[in-house]
């Protein structure tokens, strides 16, 4: 009622406005009357039906009504950085408030998908309230869908009741309930949610006294939420409850136990059908399942969250490290080795003691607090500071495969994708600000090569200055411009997108989203600029003549010829463990030859050929390849089939003819028989496959083609 009364009081400053679309075309409108949905409908009815949310960038002179601004519910203890990118996600049904740029985002965009799933989570929450009388806590969108945490006392939700929840949501979707945005005071919210201790805790802790924030009403549910949401529940055409599990309020074991119900939804039933097929394939490729089948790794409760890589798994792990290490040499990185344990004074200097301590393993040594490193950057800062540096030394590219430990909650651990012990292909580039663009281009080229070898596509996003940014705004502007220029050169104008206000508090970053064979998005590689660690560690380098006063920088009175470097954090694989999992599922356990832990299997036709098979194995192994010999008593077809199921890239059958010619009969794991080949020619082929990083062994050229191309037989 209070929100309705405020809305009835009339909108302030209704006046003509101009709405600019991404293609430069403009549309007329009226402030506080024209909505993004109306603009979409004016373009086409189909567009209005597809779009999920708007992204609005207001002109500098437009002041969004403070009473309608939402409250940031996420913890962030950093200082306010002042003006930032004015783009914001905006409800399609919420009237625009001034001259602005307008983007209409559908389900095919990351923002549109997250908003769609967020709205779907509200519908799931409504079903939980209706069926169980559950007290709702939080219901966010996540990668792959959404969930809602709800308190149900000692009750749980069995799989047999998922269908009823789905039917309840379907009824709400068919009713096409509008998502109505309500601006409310803290007092009004506390009264509205007085029955729910979880919502009142959020309101008390996150909404400042005297501030207003929002709730959304859609049919039977009113939920505390910043939004935005889709216009109505009818946009959800396909909905499914996936699973239910236990979770703790705020992730702490001492708090109430909640039921976490996961779901997924789509604006089209065909997309749900496609998703189910992909999920069925994903279940077959699950890295935990493949890891056990191929004896690659396992976990033990005596060291939770820390993988034991068996010999074949270690081959892949070390192969990934060697792959990156070879590129380090070519790209002139300097590999370093740093300690695993540091006095906590280091973490106080870096800022991690304040913001990251709960995620660290800490202990006391001789009366002083120490911690195991969760990242390498502070140690690299100590290395940079250890010696006097000159502008001629820059850029300095440190690389480190040091072991890292993070104290993840036991309930959050998940195979190799969420662990406590891991390694990263961690790199930190110390450079001058005039070197940012060149170094970023180099990092992007590195990334392109790596994911090209993996056969994975990618998308680039530039995350710009957030509201809580630290540092000189002018430096942010220069850095963002350098990143944008590098991305234009690398991907072309329009080949990347801006993610406004989503940079880290210490600098802008390039988010690299890679797509696997199952069309799933992973964020593994990263390129981030950091202005703050050089300040915290008082890092300096001796500048060239007059360099300390270029670009508007102020001279340091005590050291007029000294400047601070900028740090570029970059990783290509990210966590080696996580990339191991991603690639296992991307390739489905069918490892390309260059990284395969089982590259060839020599199979003797009978007992009389075992000695020759063993000699062939020794030859191939001496050339540096992973090869085994099946000298068991199984039949020949059984040996070949076992080799194919074990994902050996090549099965090499040897009998009388092969022994006489010092050759092997080659067939692939796809059961393609390639014929007889001299052993030395097969080894040359292996060398070529390993060097070229081919996705899968192509058959050799027939002799006629080889002669035509000028190759020797």
C-alpha positions as CSV (number, residue, x, y, z in Angstrom):
1,X,0.0,0.0,0.0
2,X,2.8,2.4,0.9
3,X,4.6,1.7,-2.4
4,X,1.3,2.2,-4.3
5,X,0.6,5.5,-2.6
6,X,4.1,6.8,-3.5
7,X,3.5,5.7,-7.1
8,X,0.1,7.5,-7.2
9,X,1.7,10.7,-6.0
10,X,3.0,11.2,-9.5
11,X,6.4,10.9,-11.1
12,X,8.7,13.9,-10.9
13,X,9.9,15.8,-14.0
14,X,7.9,14.1,-16.8
15,X,9.5,15.6,-19.9
16,X,10.6,14.6,-23.5
17,X,13.7,12.4,-23.6
18,X,15.8,10.8,-26.3
19,X,16.6,7.1,-26.2
20,X,19.7,6.1,-28.2
21,X,19.9,2.5,-29.5
22,X,23.2,0.6,-30.0
23,X,23.1,1.2,-33.8
24,X,22.9,5.0,-33.2
25,X,19.2,5.3,-34.0
26,X,17.1,7.3,-31.6
27,X,13.6,6.9,-30.2
28,X,11.6,9.7,-28.6
29,X,10.1,9.1,-25.1
30,X,8.7,10.8,-22.0
31,X,10.6,10.6,-18.7
32,X,8.9,8.4,-16.1
33,X,6.4,7.2,-18.7
34,X,8.2,5.5,-21.6
35,X,9.5,2.0,-20.7
36,X,12.2,-0.2,-22.4
37,X,9.4,-2.7,-23.2
38,X,7.5,0.0,-25.1
39,X,10.6,0.8,-27.1
40,X,11.1,-2.9,-27.9
41,X,7.4,-3.2,-28.9
42,X,7.8,-0.2,-31.2
43,X,10.6,-2.0,-33.0
44,X,8.9,-5.4,-33.3
45,X,6.4,-7.5,-31.4
46,X,8.8,-10.5,-31.6
47,X,11.6,-8.5,-30.0
48,X,9.4,-7.4,-27.2
49,X,8.5,-11.0,-26.6
50,X,12.2,-12.2,-26.6
51,X,13.9,-9.5,-24.5
52,X,14.5,-10.2,-20.8
53,X,16.1,-7.0,-19.4
54,X,17.4,-3.6,-20.5
55,X,20.8,-2.1,-20.0
56,X,20.5,1.7,-19.6
57,X,23.3,4.2,-19.7
58,X,22.0,7.6,-18.5
59,X,23.4,10.9,-19.7
60,X,25.7,12.6,-17.1
61,X,23.1,15.1,-16.1
62,X,20.4,12.5,-15.3
63,X,20.0,11.8,-11.6
64,X,18.2,8.5,-11.0
65,X,15.6,9.1,-8.2
66,X,17.4,8.2,-5.0
67,X,14.2,6.8,-3.5
68,X,14.2,4.2,-6.2
69,X,17.8,3.1,-6.0
70,X,18.5,-0.3,-4.7
71,X,20.8,-1.2,-1.8
72,X,24.0,-3.2,-2.4
73,X,23.4,-6.4,-0.4
74,X,26.9,-7.8,-1.0
75,X,29.7,-7.2,1.5
76,X,32.3,-4.7,0.3
77,X,34.5,-2.9,2.7
78,X,36.4,-0.9,0.2
79,X,36.2,2.9,0.0
80,X,33.9,4.6,-2.5
81,X,35.7,5.4,-5.7
82,X,33.4,8.2,-7.0
83,X,31.8,8.4,-10.4
84,X,31.8,5.2,-12.4
85,X,30.2,3.9,-15.6
86,X,26.5,4.8,-15.4
87,X,25.2,1.7,-17.2
88,X,22.8,-0.3,-15.2
89,X,20.4,-3.3,-15.7
90,X,16.9,-2.0,-15.8
91,X,13.4,-3.7,-15.6
92,X,11.7,-3.6,-19.0
93,X,8.5,-2.4,-17.4
94,X,10.2,0.4,-15.3
95,X,9.9,3.8,-16.9
96,X,13.0,5.5,-18.1
97,X,14.1,8.6,-16.2
98,X,16.0,10.7,-18.7
99,X,18.1,10.8,-21.8
100,X,19.9,7.5,-22.1
101,X,21.5,4.8,-24.2
102,X,19.4,1.6,-24.3
103,X,20.4,-2.0,-25.0
104,X,17.7,-4.8,-25.1
105,X,19.1,-8.0,-23.8
106,X,17.6,-11.4,-24.5
107,X,18.2,-14.9,-23.0
108,X,21.1,-15.4,-25.3
109,X,23.1,-12.8,-23.4
110,X,24.7,-13.5,-20.0
111,X,22.8,-10.7,-18.3
112,X,19.5,-11.7,-19.9
113,X,20.0,-15.3,-18.9
114,X,20.8,-14.4,-15.3
115,X,17.8,-12.1,-15.0
116,X,15.5,-14.8,-16.5
117,X,16.9,-17.4,-14.0
118,X,16.6,-14.9,-11.1
119,X,12.9,-14.4,-11.9
120,X,12.5,-18.2,-12.2
121,X,14.0,-18.6,-8.7
122,X,11.3,-16.3,-7.4
123,X,8.7,-18.6,-8.9
124,X,10.4,-21.6,-7.2
125,X,10.4,-19.7,-3.9
126,X,6.7,-19.0,-4.3
127,X,6.0,-22.8,-4.8
128,X,8.1,-23.6,-1.7
129,X,6.1,-21.2,0.4
130,X,2.8,-22.5,-0.9
131,X,3.5,-26.2,-0.6
132,X,5.6,-26.4,2.5
133,X,5.1,-23.0,4.3
134,X,8.9,-22.6,4.0
135,X,10.7,-19.5,5.2
136,X,12.7,-18.3,2.2
137,X,16.2,-16.9,2.6
138,X,18.1,-16.3,-0.7
139,X,17.4,-17.4,-4.3
140,X,20.1,-16.3,-6.7
141,X,20.8,-17.2,-10.3
142,X,24.0,-19.3,-10.8
143,X,25.9,-20.7,-13.7
144,X,23.6,-23.3,-15.2
145,X,20.3,-22.3,-13.5
146,X,19.3,-21.1,-10.0
147,X,18.5,-22.2,-6.5
148,X,16.4,-21.1,-3.5
149,X,17.4,-21.7,0.1
150,X,14.5,-22.3,2.4
151,X,14.0,-23.2,6.0
152,X,11.8,-26.2,6.6
153,X,12.7,-27.3,10.0
154,X,13.7,-31.0,10.0
155,X,11.8,-31.6,6.7
156,X,13.5,-32.4,3.4
157,X,12.3,-32.5,-0.1
158,X,12.3,-35.9,-1.8
159,X,12.7,-36.3,-5.5
160,X,9.2,-37.7,-5.7
161,X,7.8,-34.2,-4.9
162,X,9.7,-32.3,-7.6
163,X,6.9,-32.8,-10.1
164,X,4.4,-31.2,-7.8
165,X,6.7,-28.1,-7.4
166,X,7.0,-28.0,-11.2
167,X,3.3,-28.1,-11.7
168,X,2.8,-25.3,-9.1
169,X,5.3,-23.1,-11.0
170,X,3.7,-24.0,-14.3
171,X,0.4,-22.6,-13.0
172,X,2.0,-19.4,-12.1
173,X,3.6,-19.1,-15.5
174,X,0.3,-19.7,-17.2
175,X,-1.2,-17.0,-15.1
176,X,1.3,-14.5,-16.5
177,X,1.8,-12.7,-13.2
178,X,3.6,-9.4,-13.6
179,X,6.8,-8.8,-11.7
180,X,6.0,-5.5,-9.9
181,X,8.8,-3.5,-8.4
182,X,8.0,-1.9,-5.0
183,X,10.1,0.8,-3.4
184,X,9.9,0.5,0.4
185,X,11.5,1.9,3.5
186,X,13.4,-0.2,5.9
187,X,10.6,0.1,8.5
188,X,8.1,-1.0,5.9
189,X,10.2,-4.0,4.8
190,X,10.7,-5.1,8.4
191,X,7.0,-5.0,9.0
192,X,6.3,-6.9,5.7
193,X,8.8,-9.6,6.4
194,X,8.3,-9.8,10.2
195,X,7.3,-13.5,9.8
196,X,10.6,-14.4,8.3
197,X,13.8,-14.2,10.4
198,X,16.1,-14.7,7.4
199,X,14.7,-11.8,5.5
200,X,14.6,-9.5,8.5
201,X,18.3,-10.4,9.2
202,X,19.2,-9.3,5.7
203,X,17.2,-6.1,6.0
204,X,18.7,-5.2,9.4
205,X,22.3,-5.9,8.3
206,X,22.2,-4.6,4.7
207,X,19.7,-1.8,4.5
208,X,20.9,1.4,6.2
209,X,18.5,3.2,8.5
210,X,16.5,5.8,6.6
211,X,17.3,4.1,3.2
212,X,14.8,2.6,0.8
213,X,15.3,-0.5,-1.2
214,X,13.0,-2.8,-3.2
215,X,10.9,-5.9,-3.1
216,X,9.2,-7.6,-6.1
217,X,5.6,-8.9,-6.2
218,X,4.6,-11.6,-8.7
219,X,1.3,-13.3,-8.1
220,X,1.5,-15.1,-4.7
221,X,5.0,-14.0,-3.7
222,X,6.5,-10.7,-2.5
223,X,10.2,-11.1,-2.1
224,X,13.0,-8.8,-0.9
225,X,15.1,-8.3,-4.1
226,X,17.2,-5.7,-6.0
227,X,16.0,-7.0,-9.3
228,X,15.7,-6.5,-12.2
229,X,13.2,-9.1,-13.4
230,X,11.5,-10.2,-16.6
231,X,8.1,-8.4,-17.2
232,X,5.9,-11.4,-16.2
233,X,5.9,-15.0,-15.3
234,X,4.5,-16.0,-18.7
235,X,8.0,-15.6,-20.1
236,X,9.0,-18.9,-18.5
237,X,7.9,-21.6,-20.9
238,X,9.8,-24.6,-19.5
239,X,10.8,-25.2,-15.9
240,X,12.3,-28.1,-14.1
241,X,13.4,-28.8,-10.5
242,X,16.8,-30.5,-10.6
243,X,17.8,-31.5,-7.1
244,X,17.6,-30.7,-3.4
245,X,20.3,-30.7,-0.8
246,X,21.2,-29.3,2.5
247,X,22.9,-25.9,3.0
248,X,23.7,-23.7,6.0
249,X,22.4,-20.2,6.5
250,X,25.2,-17.8,5.4
251,X,27.3,-20.9,4.7
252,X,28.2,-21.4,8.4
253,X,27.8,-24.8,10.0
254,X,26.7,-23.3,13.3
255,X,23.6,-21.7,11.6
256,X,20.2,-23.2,10.7
257,X,20.1,-26.0,8.2
258,X,18.2,-25.1,5.0
259,X,16.9,-27.0,2.0
260,X,18.6,-25.8,-1.2
261,X,16.4,-26.5,-4.2
262,X,18.0,-26.2,-7.6
263,X,16.2,-25.6,-10.9
264,X,16.5,-24.5,-14.5
265,X,14.1,-22.7,-16.8
266,X,14.0,-21.6,-20.4
267,X,11.9,-19.2,-22.6
268,X,11.3,-22.0,-25.1
269,X,10.5,-25.7,-24.6
270,X,13.0,-26.6,-27.4
271,X,15.8,-25.1,-25.4
272,X,14.9,-27.3,-22.4
273,X,15.0,-30.4,-24.7
274,X,18.4,-29.4,-26.0
275,X,19.6,-28.7,-22.5
276,X,18.5,-32.2,-21.3
277,X,20.5,-33.8,-24.1
278,X,23.6,-31.9,-23.2
279,X,23.2,-32.7,-19.5
280,X,22.9,-36.4,-20.4
281,X,26.1,-36.2,-22.3
282,X,27.7,-34.2,-19.4
283,X,26.8,-37.0,-17.0
284,X,28.7,-39.4,-19.2
285,X,31.7,-37.1,-19.3
286,X,31.7,-36.1,-15.6
287,X,35.4,-35.8,-14.8
288,X,34.9,-37.6,-11.5
289,X,33.5,-40.6,-13.3
290,X,36.1,-40.5,-16.1
291,X,38.9,-40.0,-13.5
292,X,38.0,-43.2,-11.7
293,X,37.4,-45.2,-14.9
294,X,40.8,-44.2,-16.4
295,X,42.6,-44.3,-13.0
296,X,43.6,-40.6,-13.2
297,X,42.9,-39.3,-9.7
298,X,41.0,-39.8,-6.5
299,X,40.2,-38.2,-3.2
300,X,40.7,-39.5,0.3
301,X,38.9,-38.2,3.5
302,X,42.3,-38.0,5.2
303,X,43.0,-35.0,3.0
304,X,39.7,-33.5,1.8
305,X,39.8,-31.3,-1.2
306,X,43.3,-32.4,-2.2
307,X,43.5,-34.7,-5.2
308,X,45.8,-37.7,-5.4
309,X,46.9,-37.9,-9.1
310,X,47.7,-41.5,-10.1
311,X,50.5,-42.1,-12.6
312,X,48.3,-41.6,-15.7
313,X,46.7,-38.5,-14.2
314,X,50.1,-37.1,-13.3
315,X,51.1,-37.5,-17.0
316,X,48.2,-35.2,-18.0
317,X,48.8,-32.8,-15.1
318,X,52.5,-32.5,-15.9
319,X,51.7,-32.3,-19.6
320,X,49.6,-29.2,-19.0
321,X,52.3,-27.6,-17.0
322,X,54.9,-28.4,-19.6
323,X,52.6,-27.0,-22.3
324,X,52.5,-23.7,-20.6
325,X,56.1,-23.8,-19.6
326,X,57.2,-24.2,-23.2
327,X,55.2,-21.1,-24.0
328,X,56.8,-19.2,-21.1
329,X,60.2,-19.7,-22.8
330,X,59.0,-18.5,-26.2
331,X,57.2,-15.5,-24.7
332,X,60.1,-14.6,-22.4
333,X,58.6,-15.2,-19.0
334,X,60.9,-15.8,-16.1
335,X,59.9,-18.7,-13.9
336,X,60.4,-18.3,-10.2
337,X,59.9,-20.4,-7.0
338,X,58.4,-18.8,-3.9
339,X,57.6,-20.0,-0.4
340,X,54.4,-21.7,0.6
341,X,54.2,-20.3,4.1
342,X,54.5,-16.6,5.2
343,X,54.3,-14.6,8.4
344,X,51.0,-12.9,8.5
345,X,52.7,-9.5,8.3
346,X,52.8,-10.2,4.6
347,X,49.0,-10.7,4.4
348,X,48.4,-7.5,6.4
349,X,50.5,-5.6,3.9
350,X,48.7,-7.1,0.9
351,X,45.3,-6.7,2.5
352,X,44.4,-10.3,2.5
353,X,44.4,-10.5,6.3
354,X,41.4,-8.2,6.3
355,X,39.5,-9.6,3.4
356,X,40.6,-13.2,2.9
357,X,41.7,-14.7,6.2
358,X,38.6,-16.9,6.6
359,X,39.7,-18.7,3.4
360,X,43.3,-19.3,4.5
361,X,45.0,-22.0,6.5
362,X,46.5,-20.2,9.5
363,X,48.7,-21.5,12.4
364,X,51.1,-20.3,15.0
365,X,54.9,-20.7,14.9
366,X,57.0,-19.5,17.8
367,X,54.3,-17.2,19.0
368,X,53.7,-15.6,15.6
369,X,50.9,-16.1,13.2
370,X,51.6,-17.7,9.8
371,X,49.5,-18.7,6.8
372,X,49.8,-20.9,3.8
373,X,49.6,-18.8,0.6
374,X,46.3,-18.8,-1.3
375,X,47.8,-16.8,-4.1
376,X,51.3,-15.9,-5.5
377,X,51.1,-12.2,-6.0
378,X,52.3,-10.9,-2.6
379,X,55.4,-13.2,-2.9
380,X,56.1,-11.8,-6.3
381,X,55.9,-8.3,-4.9
382,X,58.6,-9.2,-2.4
383,X,60.8,-10.5,-5.3
384,X,60.3,-7.3,-7.2
385,X,61.1,-5.2,-4.2
386,X,64.2,-7.2,-3.3
387,X,66.4,-5.4,-5.8
388,X,66.7,-1.9,-7.3
389,X,64.7,-1.7,-10.5
390,X,65.0,0.6,-13.4
391,X,62.6,1.5,-16.2
392,X,65.0,-0.6,-18.5
393,X,64.1,-3.7,-16.5
394,X,60.4,-3.5,-17.3
395,X,58.4,-5.4,-18.2
396,X,59.3,-8.1,-15.8
397,X,57.2,-11.2,-16.3
398,X,57.2,-13.6,-13.4
399,X,55.7,-17.1,-13.7
400,X,55.0,-19.4,-10.8
401,X,53.5,-22.9,-10.5
402,X,53.7,-22.7,-6.7
403,X,51.3,-24.9,-4.7
404,X,48.4,-22.9,-3.2
405,X,45.9,-23.7,-0.4
406,X,42.5,-22.2,0.2
407,X,40.3,-23.2,3.2
408,X,37.2,-24.0,1.2
409,X,34.1,-25.1,3.2
410,X,33.8,-28.9,3.1
411,X,30.3,-28.6,1.6
412,X,31.6,-26.5,-1.3
413,X,34.3,-29.0,-2.4
414,X,33.4,-30.6,-5.7
415,X,35.8,-32.9,-7.6
416,X,38.7,-31.0,-9.2
417,X,36.6,-27.9,-9.8
418,X,36.6,-26.8,-6.1
419,X,39.6,-27.9,-4.1
420,X,41.8,-26.9,-1.2
421,X,45.2,-27.7,-2.7
422,X,46.0,-26.6,-6.3
423,X,48.5,-25.0,-8.6
424,X,48.0,-22.2,-11.1
425,X,49.9,-21.1,-14.1
426,X,50.2,-17.9,-12.3
427,X,51.9,-14.9,-13.9
428,X,52.5,-11.3,-12.8
429,X,53.8,-8.7,-15.2
430,X,55.4,-5.6,-13.7
431,X,55.3,-2.9,-16.3
432,X,55.1,0.8,-16.9
433,X,51.7,2.3,-17.7
434,X,52.9,3.0,-21.3
435,X,53.5,-0.8,-21.7
436,X,50.0,-1.9,-20.6
437,X,48.6,-2.2,-24.1
438,X,51.5,-4.2,-25.5
439,X,51.6,-6.6,-22.5
440,X,47.8,-7.1,-22.6
441,X,48.0,-7.9,-26.4
442,X,50.7,-10.4,-25.6
443,X,48.6,-12.0,-22.9
444,X,45.6,-12.2,-25.2
445,X,47.7,-13.8,-27.9
446,X,48.9,-16.3,-25.4
447,X,45.3,-17.1,-24.4
448,X,44.3,-17.4,-28.1
449,X,47.0,-20.0,-28.7
450,X,46.2,-22.0,-25.6
451,X,42.5,-22.3,-26.2
452,X,43.0,-22.8,-30.0
453,X,45.0,-25.9,-29.1
454,X,42.2,-27.0,-26.8
455,X,39.6,-26.5,-29.5
456,X,37.6,-24.1,-27.4
457,X,36.0,-20.8,-28.4
458,X,35.9,-17.8,-26.2
459,X,34.3,-14.4,-25.6
460,X,36.0,-11.3,-24.1
461,X,34.5,-8.8,-21.7
462,X,36.1,-5.6,-20.4
463,X,35.1,-5.1,-16.7
464,X,35.4,-1.4,-15.9
465,X,35.7,0.7,-12.7
466,X,33.3,-0.3,-9.9
467,X,31.7,2.0,-7.4
468,X,34.1,0.9,-4.7
469,X,37.2,1.4,-6.8
470,X,40.5,2.6,-5.3
471,X,43.2,4.7,-7.0
472,X,43.5,7.7,-9.2
473,X,40.4,8.0,-11.6
474,X,42.8,9.3,-14.3
475,X,44.9,6.2,-14.1
476,X,41.7,4.1,-14.4
477,X,40.7,6.0,-17.5
478,X,44.1,5.5,-19.1
479,X,44.2,1.8,-18.2
480,X,40.7,1.1,-19.5
481,X,41.6,2.9,-22.7
482,X,44.7,0.8,-23.1
483,X,42.8,-2.4,-22.5
484,X,40.1,-1.4,-24.9
485,X,42.7,-0.5,-27.6
486,X,44.4,-3.9,-27.1
487,X,41.1,-5.7,-27.4
488,X,40.2,-3.8,-30.5
489,X,43.5,-4.8,-32.1
490,X,43.1,-8.4,-31.0
491,X,39.4,-9.1,-31.6
492,X,38.3,-6.1,-33.8
493,X,35.8,-3.4,-32.9
494,X,32.6,-5.2,-31.8
495,X,34.5,-8.4,-31.1
496,X,34.2,-7.9,-27.3
497,X,31.8,-6.3,-24.9
498,X,31.9,-4.0,-21.9
499,X,30.8,-5.2,-18.5
500,X,30.3,-1.9,-16.8
501,X,31.3,-1.4,-13.2
502,X,32.4,-5.1,-12.7
503,X,36.1,-4.5,-12.4
504,X,38.0,-5.5,-9.3
505,X,38.4,-2.7,-6.7
506,X,42.2,-2.6,-7.5
507,X,41.9,-2.3,-11.3
508,X,40.0,-3.1,-14.5
509,X,40.1,-6.6,-16.0
510,X,39.5,-8.7,-19.0
511,X,37.1,-11.6,-18.4
512,X,37.6,-14.5,-20.7
513,X,34.6,-16.8,-21.0
514,X,35.5,-20.1,-22.8
515,X,33.0,-22.5,-24.3
516,X,33.5,-26.3,-24.2
517,X,32.1,-29.0,-26.4
518,X,28.9,-29.1,-24.4
519,X,28.4,-25.4,-24.9
520,X,29.0,-24.7,-21.2
521,X,30.8,-21.5,-20.3
522,X,33.9,-21.6,-18.1
523,X,36.0,-18.7,-16.7
524,X,39.5,-20.0,-16.4
525,X,41.9,-17.5,-18.0
526,X,42.1,-13.9,-16.6
527,X,43.9,-10.7,-17.3
528,X,43.7,-8.1,-14.5
529,X,45.4,-4.8,-13.8
530,X,46.4,-3.9,-10.3
531,X,47.2,-0.4,-9.1
532,X,47.0,-1.2,-5.4
533,X,49.5,-3.9,-4.6
534,X,52.4,-1.7,-5.9
535,X,51.2,1.0,-3.4
536,X,50.8,-1.4,-0.5
537,X,54.3,-2.9,-1.0
538,X,55.8,0.5,-1.9
539,X,57.1,-0.9,-5.2
540,X,59.3,1.5,-7.2
541,X,61.5,1.7,-10.3
542,X,63.9,4.4,-11.4
543,X,62.2,6.2,-14.2
544,X,63.8,7.5,-17.4
545,X,64.6,11.3,-17.7
546,X,61.4,13.3,-17.3
547,X,59.2,10.1,-17.1
548,X,58.1,10.8,-13.6
549,X,56.2,13.9,-14.7
550,X,54.6,12.6,-17.9
551,X,50.9,12.0,-18.3
552,X,50.1,14.3,-15.4
553,X,51.7,12.2,-12.7
554,X,53.0,14.1,-9.7
555,X,56.7,13.9,-8.8
556,X,57.6,12.2,-5.5
557,X,59.3,15.0,-3.5
558,X,61.6,12.5,-1.8
559,X,62.5,10.6,-5.0
560,X,61.7,12.7,-8.1
561,X,63.1,10.0,-10.5
562,X,61.0,7.2,-9.1
563,X,57.7,5.7,-10.3
564,X,55.4,2.8,-9.3
565,X,55.0,-0.1,-11.7
566,X,51.6,-1.5,-12.6
567,X,50.9,-5.2,-12.1
568,X,49.1,-7.3,-14.6
569,X,47.8,-10.5,-13.0
570,X,47.3,-13.2,-15.7
571,X,46.6,-16.9,-16.0
572,X,45.9,-19.0,-19.0
573,X,44.7,-22.2,-17.4
574,X,43.8,-20.8,-14.1
575,X,43.9,-23.7,-11.6
576,X,45.6,-26.7,-13.3
577,X,43.2,-28.9,-11.3
578,X,40.1,-27.1,-12.6
579,X,41.4,-27.1,-16.2
580,X,42.1,-30.8,-15.8
581,X,38.4,-31.2,-15.0
582,X,37.2,-28.9,-17.8
583,X,39.3,-30.7,-20.4
584,X,38.3,-34.1,-19.2
585,X,34.7,-33.2,-19.9
586,X,35.4,-31.2,-23.0
587,X,37.2,-34.2,-24.6
588,X,35.0,-36.8,-22.9
589,X,38.1,-38.6,-21.7
590,X,39.3,-39.0,-25.3
591,X,42.6,-37.3,-24.9
592,X,44.4,-35.8,-27.9
593,X,47.7,-37.6,-28.6
594,X,49.9,-34.8,-27.4
595,X,48.5,-34.8,-23.8
596,X,47.2,-38.4,-23.7
597,X,48.4,-40.6,-20.8
598,X,48.0,-43.7,-23.0
599,X,49.3,-43.0,-26.4
600,X,50.0,-46.4,-27.9
601,X,49.3,-50.1,-27.0
602,X,51.4,-52.8,-28.7
603,X,49.3,-56.0,-29.1
604,X,51.0,-59.3,-30.1
605,X,48.9,-61.6,-32.3
606,X,50.0,-64.6,-30.2
607,X,52.6,-65.8,-27.7
608,X,55.2,-66.2,-30.4
609,X,55.1,-62.4,-31.0
610,X,55.4,-61.2,-27.4
611,X,59.2,-60.7,-27.5
612,X,58.9,-58.5,-30.6
613,X,56.0,-56.6,-29.1
614,X,58.1,-55.8,-26.1
615,X,61.1,-54.6,-28.2
616,X,58.7,-52.3,-30.2
617,X,57.4,-50.9,-26.9
618,X,60.9,-50.2,-25.8
619,X,61.8,-48.4,-29.0
620,X,58.7,-46.2,-28.8
621,X,59.2,-45.5,-25.1
622,X,62.8,-44.5,-25.7
623,X,61.5,-41.9,-28.1
624,X,59.5,-40.3,-25.2
625,X,56.0,-41.7,-25.6
626,X,53.6,-43.4,-23.3
627,X,53.3,-46.9,-24.7
628,X,52.3,-50.3,-23.1
629,X,52.3,-53.9,-24.3
630,X,49.4,-56.2,-23.7
631,X,51.1,-59.6,-23.3
632,X,48.0,-61.1,-21.5
633,X,46.4,-64.3,-22.6
634,X,43.3,-62.6,-24.0
635,X,42.3,-63.1,-27.6
636,X,43.5,-60.6,-30.2
637,X,40.0,-59.0,-30.7
638,X,39.7,-58.7,-26.9
639,X,43.1,-57.0,-26.5
640,X,42.2,-54.5,-29.3
641,X,38.8,-53.7,-27.8
642,X,40.3,-53.3,-24.3
643,X,42.9,-50.8,-25.8
644,X,40.2,-48.8,-27.5
645,X,38.0,-48.7,-24.3
646,X,41.0,-47.6,-22.3
647,X,41.4,-44.7,-24.9
648,X,44.8,-45.6,-26.2
649,X,45.2,-43.3,-29.3
650,X,46.8,-46.1,-31.3
651,X,46.7,-49.9,-31.1
652,X,49.7,-51.5,-32.8
653,X,49.1,-55.1,-33.8
654,X,52.3,-57.1,-34.4
655,X,52.6,-60.6,-36.0
656,X,54.9,-62.5,-38.2
657,X,54.8,-60.0,-41.1
658,X,55.4,-57.0,-38.9
659,X,58.3,-58.7,-37.1
660,X,59.9,-59.5,-40.4
661,X,59.6,-56.0,-41.7
662,X,60.2,-54.3,-38.3
663,X,56.8,-52.7,-38.6
664,X,53.5,-52.3,-36.8
665,X,49.9,-52.6,-38.0
666,X,48.2,-49.3,-37.0
667,X,44.6,-48.8,-35.9
668,X,43.1,-46.0,-34.0
669,X,40.8,-46.0,-31.0
670,X,38.0,-45.2,-33.4
671,X,38.8,-48.6,-34.9
672,X,40.1,-47.1,-38.2
673,X,42.6,-49.6,-39.6
674,X,45.5,-47.6,-41.2
675,X,47.7,-50.5,-42.3
676,X,51.3,-51.4,-41.8
677,X,54.0,-48.8,-41.1
678,X,57.7,-49.2,-40.2
679,X,58.4,-48.5,-36.5
680,X,60.6,-45.6,-37.2
681,X,57.9,-44.0,-39.5
682,X,55.4,-44.5,-36.7
683,X,57.7,-42.8,-34.2
684,X,58.1,-39.8,-36.6
685,X,54.4,-39.6,-36.9
686,X,54.1,-39.5,-33.1
687,X,56.7,-36.7,-32.9
688,X,54.7,-34.7,-35.4
689,X,51.4,-35.2,-33.6
690,X,53.0,-34.2,-30.3
691,X,54.7,-31.1,-31.8
692,X,51.7,-29.9,-33.7
693,X,49.3,-30.5,-30.8
694,X,46.8,-32.0,-33.2
695,X,43.2,-32.5,-31.8
696,X,43.0,-36.1,-32.8
697,X,45.4,-38.2,-34.9
698,X,44.5,-37.8,-38.6
699,X,45.3,-40.8,-40.8
700,X,48.6,-40.6,-42.6
701,X,48.6,-39.5,-46.2
702,X,48.6,-42.3,-48.8
703,X,51.9,-42.8,-50.7
704,X,50.5,-41.1,-53.8
705,X,49.6,-38.0,-51.9
706,X,52.9,-38.0,-50.1
707,X,54.8,-38.1,-53.4
708,X,52.6,-35.4,-54.8
709,X,53.4,-33.2,-51.9
710,X,57.1,-33.9,-52.2
711,X,57.3,-36.0,-49.1
712,X,59.4,-39.1,-48.7
713,X,57.6,-42.4,-48.3
